[in-house]
């Protein structure tokens, strides 16, 4: 359990599955923590959305848009 007492979840990049704090792969193989299993399951979509937003901001900053 986390220090806050709430369960946290992770997306395992190696196994392509949600893992809890009780059963998780090493840090280099996971994304998170997330507050719910559903949020962890959407981890790759979240990463993709954030990368697109950051790339757009980089282009704006560089004067490309």
N, C-alpha and C positions, 0 to 999 in steps of 0.2 A: 504494500500500500504506500501511497505517497504521504508526505508529511502532512498534507491538508486533510487526509482521511478519505478523500475521494479517489475512486479507481480511475486510472488513466490508461489509455490504449495507444498502440503503436501500429504502424504499417510496416511489415517485414518485407524488405526488398528482395531477399533471397527466396522466401517461400510464397510471396505474393498473398499474404493473409494478414488479418488483424491478430495482434497479440496483446495480452494484458501484462501488467507488471509482474504477475506471478509466473509467467511463462513467455520470456522474450529473448530474441537473439541479441548479439552484441550491438552496441550503439552504431557502429559503422554500417550495419545492415538494416537500419530502421529509420522511419520518419516519425516524428511526434515529440512530445506526447499530445494526445487529443483527449477531450473530455468525454467522448462517447465512442463506442465501437463504430457507429455509423459515420462519424467524422473521420475516423482513422481509415475506414474503407474508401473514403473519397480523397485520400491523401494525394494520390497522383494527379487527380483532376485539379485539386487545390494548387499543387506545385505548378502545373501547366498554366493555370489562370494567373498566378502571381508572376511567373516568368514573362508571360505576354505583357502584363501591365508594366513590369520593370523595363522590358525591352522598348516599349512605346515611350516610356518616360526618358530612357537613355537617348532615343532618337529625337525627342522634343528638346532635350538638354543640348544635344549636339547640333541642333538647328536643322534637322532633316525633315521636320514637320512643323 
